[in-house]
Amino acid sequence: MKKWGGQISLTSDEEEAIVSTILYAADWGYPFESVDVRLLVKSYLDRQGKKIKKFNKNLPGHEWYNLFIKRHSSLLKPRLAENIKRSRAAVSRTVINAYFDNLAVTLENIPPQNIVNYDETNFIDDPGRTKVLIRKNAKHADSIMDSSKSATSVMFCVDASGGMLPPYVVYKSLQMWEPWTLGGPDGCRYNRSPSGWFDQSIFEDWFQTIIIPHFRRLEGTKVVIGDNLASHISVNIVKLCKQQNIKFVFLPANSTHLTQPLDVSCFRPMKIAWRKVLKEHKLKKRGPLTKDIFPKILKSTIERLNISQKDNIKSGFEATGIYPLDRQKVLNKLPDNESPASIVVPQAMHDMLKESRFGSNDGVTKKGRRKKYNVEPGRSVTEANMTRDGDNEQIMETDQNDETEDNQINTIKKTEENKTDEDDDYLLNQLNDFIENNFETDDIVFEKEYNSADETVLRVVELAQQNQYAINFETHDFVLVKFETLKGNFEEFVGQISEIDGEEITCKFLRKSKSMSGYYVFPFIIDEATVTRNQIIRRLKLISEKRGNYQFE
C-alpha cells in the first residue's frame, strides 16, 4: 500500500542512496549545496535513462529539494559552512593517534587543575550585523553605529577543572598609558607592541607573570598545552619549565580547530558576549572603541560569561580528548582513510575525496622553512631537549645534547679552517647553512662569549647579528622586497607579510607618505602580491608609527 497524498518521484532506496552519498561527501569536508544535490539527482536519472515529467529536463526544483530535506530531517540539516584551509583538512588520523600516544604518557597522574591550555585571540571594534525590519522595497538596511577595523590581542589561559587565569592584553602602540589599564578584569596585565601581536619577549613576560605565579600555588607536576608558534617557545621558557616542574606540550600543527579547548568551545561564546556588550556601549556613546574603554568592555564580557564559563571550559577539554583522555573525541571528527567503499559510494569517489583532502601523498605535506620547533606533538619539553638538526629546530628526547653549543662553534671553526680571507661576502656565503638554521640572537651572543679569541668567528657573529632580520620571517613583519622590471633592472618596495606558506609569502605593500617625509603608508586600495623568499632582501625594523604612517630604521 502506498502512502496517502502526493507520491515521491524517486524510490525509497534511491533517496537513501542519495542521502548516503551526501553524508559521505560531508564527512570528507566537501558538503553539497542545494544545486549540487539537484544536479546529483539529474545525473543519476540521466544515467539510468529515466525521465520524470515533473522535473524540468530531469532537474529537480527547489520545492522538491525542500521536501527531500524535510523527509530526511533526522539525518540532514542545512548549516552555514565554515571554510578551513587545506593544511588543516590534511590533519590525518595517524597524526592524531601519535599525538595522543605521547599525551597519554605526559598526562599520567596529572590532576585537572594542573593542566592548562593557552591561546590568544582578537577583539574587534565591530558589533557585527543583526537582522532588522525595514521597508519591503528597500535594497539596503543601514544601522547607524560607529565601528572600526582596529583589534586588540588578548591571551587567555584555562585549566581542565574549569578555571580561568587572568587575561593578558596587548595594545598596538609604542607607548603605554595609565588609563589603558584601569577598570579591567581582576589580575589582568597589559602590554604593547608595534604590531599589536604577541612576540617572544611579550610571551615570556606573560609566562613569568601569569603562569608561574599560578603554578607556584599548586603541587605536583604541571602541564602547559598550546600551539608551537615560534614566538611561544624559547630557551628561557624551557628553563623556567624545568625549574618549576612544568611540562610544555605542543599540539599537532594545523590542528587547533580539533585539539585546542579554547578554540573548540570557549572563544565563540566569548565573541558573542563581546559583540553584545560592545553594541550596548556604542548605543550609549559615539565614536570608535578607545583603549581606555577596552578594559571595562572586556571585564563586562567576562562577567556575562560567568554563569556558563566553567561548563564551557570543561566541555572544551572533554571535546578535545585531553581530560578525561579520550582520543576518539577527535578521531570521530575525521574521515576514516581506510573506510571501505560500498555499492552506494564507489571506490572511485572514495579515492577522489581522499586525494582532495589529504593529497596524493596520504597526508604527508611538504613543509617550507619556518622558524619553528618541530617537537613531537603531545611530548613535553625540557632544557636538555633543544638541539639543532639540519634546517629546522628539533626538540628530541635524548641525553646526548649537552654539547650542542660546542658542536655549533666547531661548525664555524671547521668551515673557516685553512681560510684567512675575512671578506664579508665570503664569510656569509661559507656559513650560509649555519646562518639560515633559524638561530636566535641569544644563541649568537652565547657563541661570542666562548670565541672571544677568534677574530674570524667574531666577525661572522657580528655580520649575523646585523643580518638576523633577513633570516627569519613571521606574519605582520615589515620587509623590503625586490621586483624585476621589464628592462631587467630591480626595484625595491616596502611590504608587510600577511601570510606565509612555505616558500611563498603574501605581502601587502606600502607607498611613500605624501604628508610625512620619510614615512610609508598603506594605499587606499590594497596592493597585495605573493613573492618568494628569494625576493625578500631583509626584514625592516619599525621605529615610529604616527596615525597610520610608518618609519623604518
C-alpha positions in Angstrom: 0.0 0.0 0.0 1.3 3.4 -0.9 1.2 6.4 1.5 -1.7 8.8 1.1 -1.1 12.2 -0.7 1.4 13.0 -3.4 3.9 10.3 -4.3 7.7 10.8 -4.2 9.5 10.9 -7.5 12.3 8.6 -6.5 12.0 5.3 -4.7 12.9 5.0 -1.0 16.1 3.0 -1.9 17.2 5.7 -4.4 16.7 8.5 -1.9 18.5 6.6 0.8 21.5 6.1 -1.6 21.5 9.9 -2.3 21.4 10.7 1.4 24.4 8.3 2.0 26.4 10.0 -0.8 25.7 13.5 0.7 26.7 12.4 4.2 29.9 10.7 2.9 31.0 13.8 1.0 30.2 16.0 4.0 32.3 13.7 6.3 35.3 14.3 4.0 34.9 18.1 4.1 33.1 18.6 0.7 29.5 19.2 1.7 26.8 19.5 -1.1 24.9 22.7 -1.7 21.3 22.6 -2.9 22.3 22.9 -6.5 24.8 20.0 -6.1 22.0 17.7 -4.7 19.7 18.6 -7.6 22.5 18.0 -10.2 23.3 14.7 -8.5 19.7 13.6 -9.0 19.7 14.7 -12.6 22.9 12.9 -13.3 21.6 9.7 -11.7 18.3 9.9 -13.7 20.1 10.6 -17.0 22.5 7.6 -16.4 19.5 5.3 -15.6 17.6 6.5 -18.7 14.7 7.7 -16.6 12.5 10.7 -17.3 10.4 12.3 -14.7 7.7 14.7 -16.1 7.5 17.0 -13.0 11.3 17.7 -13.3 12.5 20.2 -16.0 14.9 18.1 -18.1 15.3 15.7 -15.1 16.5 18.6 -12.9 14.5 18.7 -9.6 13.3 22.1 -8.5 13.7 24.0 -5.2 10.4 22.7 -3.9 11.5 19.1 -4.3 14.8 19.9 -2.5 13.0 21.4 0.5 10.6 18.4 0.8 13.6 16.0 0.4 15.4 17.7 3.3 12.2 17.5 5.3 11.7 13.8 4.6 15.3 13.1 5.8 15.5 15.7 8.6 16.7 13.0 11.0 20.0 12.7 9.0 20.3 16.0 7.1 20.3 19.6 8.3 21.2 22.8 6.3 24.0 24.7 8.0 26.4 27.6 7.1 29.7 26.0 6.2 32.9 27.3 7.8 35.9 27.3 5.4 39.1 25.7 6.6 42.5 25.7 4.9 43.7 22.6 3.2 46.6 22.4 5.6 44.0 22.0 8.5 42.0 19.5 6.5 45.2 17.4 5.9 45.5 16.5 9.6 45.1 12.7 9.4 44.2 10.1 12.0 47.8 8.9 12.0 48.9 12.4 13.3 46.2 12.5 15.9 47.0 8.9 17.2 50.7 9.7 17.5 49.8 12.9 19.4 47.6 11.0 21.9 50.2 8.3 22.3 52.6 10.9 23.7 49.9 12.8 25.5 48.9 9.7 27.5 52.4 9.4 28.9 52.7 13.2 29.6 49.3 13.5 31.4 49.6 10.3 33.5 48.5 11.0 37.2 48.2 14.8 36.5 45.1 16.4 38.2 42.8 18.5 36.1 43.7 21.8 37.8 47.4 21.3 36.8 46.5 21.1 33.1 46.2 24.4 31.3 45.6 25.5 27.7 46.6 28.9 26.4 45.7 30.8 23.2 45.4 34.4 22.0 42.5 35.9 20.2 41.5 39.3 18.8 38.6 41.5 19.9 37.4 43.7 17.0 35.7 47.1 17.3 32.7 45.9 15.4 29.4 44.6 17.0 28.6 42.7 13.8 25.4 42.5 11.8 21.9 41.8 13.1 18.6 41.2 11.4 16.3 44.2 11.5 13.0 45.3 10.0 12.9 47.8 7.1 10.7 48.8 4.2 9.9 45.9 1.9 11.2 47.8 -1.2 14.4 49.0 0.4 17.6 47.5 -1.0 19.9 48.1 1.9 19.4 48.1 5.7 21.6 50.7 7.3 22.2 50.9 11.0 24.0 54.0 12.3 26.7 52.8 14.7 30.4 53.8 14.8 32.9 51.0 14.2 36.4 50.5 13.0 38.8 47.7 11.9 41.0 48.0 14.9 41.6 44.9 17.0 43.2 44.2 20.4 45.0 40.9 21.2 44.3 39.1 24.4 45.9 36.0 25.8 43.6 33.6 27.7 44.5 30.6 29.7 42.2 28.0 31.2 42.6 24.8 33.2 40.8 21.4 32.9 38.9 21.9 36.2 37.0 24.9 34.6 39.1 27.8 36.0 40.3 30.8 34.0 43.6 32.7 34.7 43.7 36.5 34.5 43.8 37.6 30.8 46.8 39.5 29.3 46.1 42.4 26.9 48.5 43.6 24.2 47.8 47.0 22.6 49.1 48.2 19.2 51.3 51.1 20.3 54.8 52.1 21.1 53.9 53.7 24.4 51.8 52.7 27.4 49.4 55.0 29.3 47.8 54.5 32.7 44.1 54.9 31.6 44.6 51.9 29.3 45.0 49.7 32.4 42.1 50.8 34.6 38.8 49.1 35.1 39.7 45.7 33.6 39.3 42.2 34.9 40.9 41.3 38.2 44.6 40.4 37.9 44.7 41.4 34.2 48.0 42.6 32.9 48.7 44.9 30.0 51.5 45.4 27.4 52.0 46.9 24.0 53.9 46.1 20.8 54.3 48.0 17.4 52.2 45.3 15.6 49.7 44.6 18.4 50.6 40.9 18.3 52.5 38.7 20.8 56.2 38.5 20.2 58.7 36.3 22.1 59.5 38.9 24.7 55.8 39.6 25.5 55.1 35.9 25.6 57.9 35.4 28.1 56.5 38.2 30.2 53.1 36.6 30.2 54.6 33.3 31.2 56.5 34.8 34.1 53.7 37.0 35.4 50.6 34.8 34.8 51.6 31.1 34.5 54.5 30.9 37.0 52.6 32.6 40.0 49.6 30.4 39.3 51.6 27.2 39.3 53.5 28.1 42.4 50.3 27.6 44.4 49.8 24.1 43.0 51.6 20.9 44.0 53.0 18.2 41.7 53.8 18.3 38.0 52.1 20.9 35.9 51.3 20.8 32.1 51.0 23.7 29.7 49.3 22.9 26.3 49.4 25.2 23.3 50.4 25.6 19.7 54.1 25.6 18.6 54.2 29.1 17.2 57.8 30.4 17.1 57.1 33.3 19.5 55.6 30.9 22.0 58.8 29.0 22.9 62.3 30.0 23.8 65.3 28.8 25.8 64.2 31.0 28.7 60.7 29.5 28.7 62.1 25.9 28.7 64.5 26.8 31.6 61.6 28.2 33.7 59.6 25.0 33.0 62.4 22.9 34.2 62.8 24.9 37.4 59.1 24.9 38.2 58.4 21.2 37.2 56.3 22.2 34.2 55.8 20.1 31.1 55.4 22.1 27.9 53.2 20.2 25.4 52.7 21.2 21.7 49.6 20.5 19.7 49.9 18.9 16.2 50.4 21.5 13.5 47.3 22.9 11.9 45.0 21.0 14.3 43.9 23.7 16.8 40.4 23.6 15.5 40.2 20.0 16.7 42.7 19.8 19.7 42.7 23.2 21.4 40.0 23.6 24.1 39.8 27.4 23.8 39.2 27.2 20.1 36.7 24.4 20.3 34.3 25.7 23.0 35.4 28.9 24.6 36.1 31.7 22.1 32.8 31.5 20.2 30.5 32.2 23.2 33.1 34.8 24.3 32.9 36.7 21.0 29.1 36.5 21.1 29.1 38.1 24.5 31.7 40.7 23.4 29.5 41.8 20.5 26.5 42.2 22.7 28.4 44.3 25.3 30.1 46.4 22.6 26.8 47.1 21.0 25.3 48.3 24.3 28.3 50.6 24.8 28.0 52.1 21.3 24.3 52.8 21.7 25.2 55.0 24.7 28.5 56.5 23.4 29.5 57.7 19.9 32.8 57.1 18.3 35.1 54.0 17.9 36.3 51.9 20.9 39.3 53.6 22.6 42.0 51.9 24.6 40.9 53.5 27.8 37.4 51.9 27.4 38.6 48.5 26.3 39.4 47.1 29.8 35.9 47.9 31.0 34.2 46.2 28.0 36.5 43.2 28.4 35.6 42.9 32.1 31.8 43.1 31.3 32.2 40.4 28.7 33.9 38.0 31.1 31.3 38.8 33.8 28.5 38.0 31.4 30.0 34.6 30.8 30.5 33.7 34.5 27.3 31.6 34.6 28.3 29.2 31.7 32.1 29.8 31.5 33.1 26.9 33.8 30.9 24.4 31.9 32.3 25.7 28.5 35.9 25.2 29.6 35.3 21.7 30.9 33.4 20.9 27.7 36.4 22.1 25.7 38.9 19.8 27.4 36.4 16.9 27.0 35.7 17.6 23.4 39.4 17.7 22.5 40.0 14.4 24.4 42.5 16.0 26.8 40.6 15.5 30.1 39.4 12.9 30.5 41.8 11.4 28.0 39.9 10.1 25.0 41.3 10.1 21.5 38.0 9.0 20.0 36.6 12.5 20.7 38.9 13.9 18.0 39.1 10.8 15.7 35.3 10.8 15.3 35.6 14.3 13.7 38.0 13.0 11.0 37.1 10.8 8.0 38.5 7.2 8.0 41.1 6.9 5.3 40.6 3.2 5.2 36.8 3.1 5.2 35.7 0.6 2.6 33.8 1.6 -0.5 30.3 0.4 -0.9 27.7 0.0 -3.6 26.3 3.4 -2.8 29.8 5.1 -2.5 32.0 3.6 -5.2 35.8 3.2 -4.8 36.5 6.0 -7.3 34.6 8.6 -5.3 36.3 7.4 -2.1 39.8 7.8 -3.7 38.9 11.2 -5.2 37.7 12.6 -1.8 40.7 11.1 -0.1 43.2 12.7 -2.6 41.4 16.0 -2.5 41.6 16.2 1.3 45.0 14.7 2.1 46.8 15.0 -1.3 48.4 12.2 -3.3 51.0 11.5 -0.6 48.4 10.4 2.0 48.5 13.4 4.2 52.3 14.0 4.2 52.6 17.6 3.2 55.9 19.3 2.4 56.7 22.0 4.9 58.6 25.1 4.0 61.4 26.6 6.0 59.9 28.2 9.1 61.1 29.4 12.4 59.5 26.6 14.4 60.4 23.9 16.9 59.4 20.6 15.4 58.6 18.9 18.7 56.6 15.7 18.5 53.0 16.5 19.4 52.0 15.5 22.9 55.6 15.3 24.2 56.8 17.7 26.9 60.0 19.7 26.5 63.0 20.1 28.8 66.0 22.3 28.7 68.3 19.5 27.5 66.0 18.5 24.6 66.6 21.6 22.5 69.2 20.9 19.7 69.7 21.8 16.1 69.3 19.3 13.3 69.5 20.3 9.6 67.5 23.3 8.6 64.9 23.2 11.4 64.9 23.4 15.2 64.5 19.9 16.6 63.4 19.0 20.2 64.4 15.4 20.9 64.3 13.1 23.8 68.0 12.3 24.2 70.6 12.9 26.8 73.4 13.4 24.3 72.6 17.1 23.5 74.6 18.7 26.3 77.4 19.5 23.8 75.1 21.2 21.2 76.6 24.7 21.6 80.1 23.3 21.3 79.1 21.5 18.1 77.8 24.7 16.6 81.1 26.5 17.5 83.0 23.7 15.9 80.9 24.1 12.7 82.1 27.6 12.4 85.7 26.7 13.1 85.7 23.8 10.6 84.1 26.0 8.0 86.9 28.6 8.3 89.7 26.1 8.6 92.6 26.8 6.2 90.9 30.2 5.3 92.2 33.6 6.3 90.2 35.8 4.0 87.8 37.9 6.1 85.8 39.3 3.3 82.3 39.8 4.5 80.6 38.3 1.5 82.8 35.3 1.5 82.2 34.6 5.2 78.4 34.9 4.8 78.4 32.6 1.8 80.6 30.0 3.6 78.4 30.0 6.7 75.1 30.2 4.8 73.8 26.9 6.2 74.6 27.9 9.7 73.1 31.3 9.4 69.9 30.1 7.8 69.3 27.5 10.5 66.9 29.8 12.4 69.3 30.6 15.2 68.3 33.4 17.7 70.2 36.5 18.9 70.7 34.9 22.3 72.5 31.9 20.7 74.8 34.3 18.8 75.8 36.1 22.0 76.4 32.8 23.7 78.8 31.7 21.0 80.5 35.0 21.0 81.4 34.6 24.7 83.1 31.3 24.0 85.0 32.5 20.9 86.3 35.9 22.0 89.8 35.0 20.8 88.8 34.0 17.4 88.6 37.2 15.3 87.1 35.4 12.3 84.3 33.9 14.3 83.7 37.3 16.0 83.3 38.9 12.6 80.9 36.3 11.4 78.8 36.7 14.5 78.8 40.4 14.1 77.6 40.0 10.5 75.0 37.5 11.6 73.7 40.0 14.2 73.4 42.7 11.5 71.6 40.4 9.1 69.4 38.5 11.5 66.3 40.4 10.3 66.8 38.9 6.8 66.8 35.4 8.1 63.5 34.6 9.8 60.2 36.0 8.7 56.9 36.0 10.6 53.4 37.2 9.9 53.0 41.0 10.2 56.7 41.7 9.8 57.7 44.6 7.5 60.2 43.6 4.8 62.0 45.0 1.8 61.1 43.2 -1.4 62.7 43.3 -4.9 60.9 43.0 -8.2 62.4 42.7 -11.7 61.3 45.2 -14.2 60.8 44.7 -18.0 64.2 46.2 -18.6 65.9 43.6 -16.4 66.5 46.0 -13.5 65.3 45.5 -9.9 63.1 47.9 -7.9 62.6 47.7 -4.1 59.3 48.0 -2.3 58.3 48.1 1.3 55.7 45.5 2.3 54.1 43.8 5.3 53.8 40.0 5.4 50.2 38.9 5.7 50.6 35.1 5.1 53.4 32.6 4.9 53.0 29.3 3.0 56.3 27.5 2.7 58.5 29.4 0.2 55.5 31.6 -0.9 55.0 34.7 1.1 52.0 37.1 0.6 52.7 40.8 1.3 50.7 44.0 1.4 52.7 46.8 0.0 53.1 50.4 1.2 53.7 53.7 -0.6 55.7 56.8 0.4 53.6 59.1 2.5 52.7 62.4 0.9 52.0 64.1 4.2 55.1 62.9 6.2 58.6 62.8 4.8 60.5 59.6 5.4 57.3 57.7 6.3 55.3 54.9 4.4 51.6 54.4 4.4 49.2 51.7 3.1 47.3 52.8 0.0 43.5 53.2 0.0 43.3 50.3 -2.5 45.1 47.2 -1.1 48.2 46.3 -3.1 48.9 42.6 -2.4 51.1 40.1 -4.1 52.7 36.8 -3.5 56.5 36.6 -3.6 59.2 34.1 -2.9 61.7 34.1 -0.1 64.5 34.9 -2.6 62.8 38.2 -3.5 62.8 39.4 0.2 66.0 41.4 0.8 65.7 41.9 4.6 63.3 42.5 7.4 62.7 46.1 8.4 62.7 47.4 11.9 59.8 49.7 12.8 61.0 52.7 14.8 57.9 55.0 14.6 54.2 55.0 13.8 52.0 58.1 13.6 48.4 57.9 12.5 48.9 55.0 10.1 52.3 56.3 8.9 55.3 54.0 9.4 59.0 54.9 9.6 61.7 52.2 9.5 65.3 52.1 10.7 
